[in-house]
Amino acid sequence: MSISQELESYFSCPPDDTSLSDISLNRLPSHVSIIMDGNGRWAQARGLDRALGHKAGVSSLKEIVTASVRLGIKVLSVYAFSTENWKRPQHEVTLLMHLFATTLVKELPLFAQENVRLRFFGNIDALPATTRKVFKQGLQQTQHNTGMVFALAVNYGGRYDLVQAAQSIATQVQDGKLKPSDIDEEVLSSYLYTSGLPDPDLVIRTSGEMRLSNYLLYQIAYSELYITKTLWPDFTKWDFLRAIKSYQERTRRFGGVRS
């Protein structure tokens, strides 16, 4: 089966309002980033424990990873766990850490099959030992893959990202390895957790919340935002196409004017 046939097969039987033909495969966003929100509310609306919402969210994530690979998205990043999420009930945090580890181990064969390279950003050193071990395993097993980069923001906060970058740069200046006049946007970006990745072109937030929640505050300065009321466990490949269609209908001027 050719790539185009595989793509058309994956997006077959579309709903009435969306189809693959609605988007241009030549104008896809290079980097799509998703703030996955609404797992808890999805579960509570069904009278279920919040834990089941997080498990349902994993299924949605798998579908969007597959859709991104099929479309040819170069980078997909997701906000999986923030520095503020430690404030949640301990049993929920424990469950999330367990889900990270078990899901990653289960999906490693898929990443190998789809040529996906894993990337993590955030203070990973503060995670439980088991989770860190599995993350390291995932990095090692996918490091030579040349397809889509799938980046998970775990124990990440945009303000802390800037703080740790500033501290690292200050140390370099103090040690005489860097001059204050050398510091520009390129240098600062190289000290952020996302170093080496392009800034997101499109940021999707589910559940309808109209805020960034301390996510990639520097990197999304000119990203296009797409907010949907759909809760993350209900977010499908068709919702993903709707977001991309919205992105393609916009004119990105980056502060300038259209000639």
C-alpha positions as semicolon CSV with decimal commas, in nm:
position;residue;x (nm);y (nm);z (nm)
1;M;0,000;0,000;0,000
2;S;0,143;0,342;-0,097
3;I;0,170;0,629;0,150
4;S;-0,123;0,811;-0,012
5;Q;-0,338;0,496;-0,005
6;E;-0,248;0,435;0,359
7;L;-0,338;0,795;0,444
8;E;-0,671;0,778;0,262
9;S;-0,748;0,444;0,424
10;Y;-0,680;0,580;0,772
11;F;-0,907;0,879;0,716
12;S;-1,184;0,683;0,542
13;C;-1,553;0,708;0,642
14;P;-1,534;1,073;0,753
15;P;-1,814;1,255;0,937
16;D;-2,036;1,489;0,737
17;D;-1,849;1,808;0,830
18;T;-1,486;1,695;0,792
19;S;-1,271;1,497;0,555
20;L;-0,909;1,465;0,448
21;S;-0,986;1,667;0,136
22;D;-1,057;1,972;0,354
23;I;-0,688;2,027;0,422
24;S;-0,382;2,088;0,209
25;L;-0,110;1,832;0,269
26;N;0,139;2,087;0,133
27;R;0,066;2,343;0,406
28;L;0,067;2,135;0,721
29;P;0,200;2,285;1,044
30;S;0,551;2,156;1,105
31;H;0,506;2,139;1,483
32;V;0,169;2,080;1,649
33;S;0,151;2,105;2,027
34;I;-0,148;1,998;2,236
35;I;-0,259;2,098;2,583
36;M;-0,455;1,783;2,670
37;D;-0,728;1,894;2,910
38;G;-1,055;1,752;3,037
39;N;-0,979;1,394;3,143
40;G;-1,115;1,445;3,493
41;R;-1,430;1,624;3,379
42;W;-1,492;1,356;3,116
43;A;-1,489;1,089;3,387
44;Q;-1,692;1,286;3,640
45;A;-1,962;1,360;3,380
46;R;-2,003;0,983;3,348
47;G;-2,000;0,916;3,722
48;L;-1,656;0,756;3,696
49;D;-1,335;0,796;3,891
50;R;-1,097;1,056;3,745
51;A;-0,845;0,776;3,692
52;L;-1,062;0,630;3,417
53;G;-1,058;0,966;3,244
54;H;-0,678;0,960;3,228
55;K;-0,686;0,606;3,089
56;A;-0,936;0,713;2,823
57;G;-0,708;1,005;2,741
58;V;-0,427;0,762;2,657
59;S;-0,642;0,614;2,380
60;S;-0,700;0,959;2,233
61;L;-0,329;1,032;2,245
62;K;-0,248;0,711;2,059
63;E;-0,498;0,804;1,788
64;I;-0,353;1,153;1,743
65;V;0,004;1,021;1,732
66;T;-0,101;0,779;1,456
67;A;-0,289;1,052;1,269
68;S;0,012;1,284;1,290
69;V;0,243;1,015;1,152
70;R;0,004;0,940;0,867
71;L;-0,026;1,310;0,777
72;G;0,348;1,369;0,789
73;I;0,360;1,610;1,084
74;K;0,726;1,658;1,174
75;V;0,686;1,728;1,547
76;L;0,397;1,650;1,781
77;S;0,433;1,764;2,141
78;V;0,185;1,726;2,425
79;Y;0,152;1,877;2,772
80;A;0,133;1,561;2,981
81;F;0,213;1,677;3,336
82;S;0,285;2,027;3,463
83;T;0,495;2,141;3,758
84;E;0,164;2,243;3,920
85;N;0,006;1,899;3,878
86;W;0,193;1,775;4,185
87;K;-0,078;1,958;4,383
88;R;-0,335;1,700;4,275
89;P;-0,439;1,416;4,511
90;Q;-0,149;1,175;4,567
91;H;-0,337;0,873;4,429
92;E;-0,401;1,061;4,103
93;V;-0,036;1,164;4,069
94;T;0,074;0,807;4,138
95;L;-0,167;0,678;3,874
96;L;-0,038;0,927;3,615
97;M;0,323;0,826;3,676
98;H;0,223;0,461;3,643
99;L;0,035;0,537;3,321
100;F;0,337;0,717;3,175
101;A;0,559;0,416;3,241
102;T;0,324;0,135;3,139
103;T;0,190;0,312;2,829
104;L;0,537;0,395;2,703
105;V;0,657;0,036;2,740
106;K;0,345;-0,090;2,561
107;E;0,379;0,155;2,272
108;L;0,754;0,122;2,206
109;P;0,696;-0,141;1,932
110;L;0,455;0,102;1,761
111;F;0,714;0,381;1,776
112;A;0,967;0,147;1,617
113;Q;0,719;0,047;1,345
114;E;0,627;0,409;1,270
115;N;0,989;0,536;1,294
116;V;0,892;0,781;1,572
117;R;1,162;0,941;1,785
118;L;1,076;1,020;2,146
119;R;1,171;1,339;2,322
120;F;1,092;1,464;2,672
121;F;1,109;1,815;2,813
122;G;1,072;1,923;3,172
123;N;1,247;1,844;3,500
124;I;1,257;1,468;3,443
125;D;1,508;1,416;3,726
126;A;1,233;1,486;3,980
127;L;1,013;1,199;3,858
128;P;0,991;0,859;4,033
129;A;1,279;0,623;3,956
130;T;1,062;0,372;3,767
131;T;0,922;0,643;3,540
132;R;1,269;0,785;3,474
133;K;1,400;0,439;3,388
134;V;1,125;0,379;3,133
135;F;1,171;0,726;2,981
136;K;1,543;0,657;2,942
137;Q;1,463;0,324;2,779
138;G;1,230;0,497;2,535
139;L;1,491;0,756;2,444
140;Q;1,755;0,491;2,384
141;Q;1,533;0,267;2,173
142;T;1,406;0,548;1,949
143;Q;1,715;0,770;1,925
144;H;1,803;0,654;1,574
145;N;1,450;0,679;1,435
146;T;1,422;0,943;1,164
147;G;1,047;1,001;1,142
148;M;0,819;1,221;1,347
149;V;0,943;1,354;1,681
150;F;0,693;1,287;1,960
151;A;0,774;1,509;2,257
152;L;0,611;1,482;2,598
153;A;0,624;1,771;2,841
154;V;0,642;1,603;3,181
155;N;0,697;1,798;3,503
156;Y;0,718;2,103;3,281
157;G;0,642;2,468;3,356
158;G;0,706;2,757;3,120
159;R;0,825;2,992;3,395
160;Y;1,064;2,733;3,535
161;D;1,190;2,666;3,184
162;L;1,291;3,032;3,157
163;V;1,439;3,032;3,508
164;Q;1,658;2,725;3,450
165;A;1,772;2,870;3,116
166;A;1,862;3,201;3,283
167;Q;2,055;3,018;3,556
168;S;2,248;2,813;3,300
169;I;2,333;3,122;3,096
170;A;2,438;3,311;3,409
171;T;2,674;3,027;3,499
172;Q;2,826;3,039;3,151
173;V;2,879;3,415;3,185
174;Q;3,027;3,375;3,534
175;D;3,270;3,113;3,404
176;G;3,375;3,339;3,120
177;K;3,237;3,105;2,854
178;L;2,975;3,354;2,739
179;K;2,958;3,733;2,723
180;P;2,637;3,921;2,808
181;S;2,648;4,072;2,460
182;D;2,640;3,719;2,314
183;I;2,295;3,652;2,458
184;D;2,025;3,673;2,192
185;E;1,707;3,481;2,111
186;E;1,902;3,198;1,951
187;V;2,126;3,156;2,255
188;L;1,832;3,170;2,497
189;S;1,640;2,913;2,292
190;S;1,937;2,677;2,305
191;Y;1,911;2,663;2,686
192;L;1,538;2,593;2,697
193;Y;1,407;2,237;2,739
194;T;1,284;2,247;2,380
195;S;1,629;2,317;2,237
196;G;1,660;2,174;1,888
197;L;1,286;2,167;1,822
198;P;1,108;2,426;1,607
199;D;0,860;2,649;1,787
200;P;0,501;2,522;1,758
201;D;0,307;2,645;1,457
202;L;-0,025;2,532;1,602
203;V;-0,126;2,491;1,967
204;I;-0,447;2,299;2,036
205;R;-0,619;2,316;2,373
206;T;-0,910;2,087;2,453
207;S;-1,193;2,136;2,707
208;G;-1,258;2,500;2,619
209;E;-1,032;2,663;2,877
210;M;-0,896;2,995;2,748
211;R;-0,551;2,995;2,903
212;L;-0,198;2,866;2,844
213;S;-0,151;2,708;3,187
214;N;0,219;2,795;3,206
215;Y;0,300;2,605;2,886
216;L;0,582;2,700;2,646
217;L;0,546;3,068;2,733
218;Y;0,848;3,172;2,526
219;Q;0,812;2,924;2,242
220;I;0,450;2,996;2,144
221;A;0,489;3,372;2,099
222;Y;0,358;3,347;1,742
223;S;0,184;3,010;1,745
224;E;-0,170;2,987;1,612
225;L;-0,412;2,888;1,890
226;Y;-0,706;2,653;1,845
227;I;-0,944;2,610;2,139
228;T;-1,211;2,341;2,134
229;K;-1,471;2,257;2,399
230;T;-1,421;1,888;2,322
231;L;-1,277;1,708;2,625
232;W;-0,950;1,529;2,556
233;P;-1,084;1,169;2,578
234;D;-1,340;1,263;2,308
235;F;-1,082;1,428;2,079
236;T;-1,045;1,223;1,761
237;K;-0,849;1,231;1,437
238;W;-1,141;1,423;1,285
239;D;-1,111;1,693;1,554
240;F;-0,743;1,701;1,468
241;L;-0,824;1,764;1,101
242;R;-1,064;2,043;1,203
243;A;-0,782;2,211;1,397
244;I;-0,545;2,184;1,102
245;K;-0,812;2,319;0,866
246;S;-0,859;2,621;1,096
247;Y;-0,482;2,674;1,098
248;Q;-0,467;2,668;0,719
249;E;-0,744;2,926;0,691
250;R;-0,539;3,185;0,879
251;T;-0,274;3,430;0,757
252;R;0,044;3,423;0,964
253;R;0,204;3,770;0,960
254;F;0,439;3,748;1,260
255;G;0,380;4,112;1,345
256;G;0,404;4,238;0,987
257;V;0,139;4,318;0,728
258;R;0,029;4,122;0,427
259;S;0,169;4,272;0,106
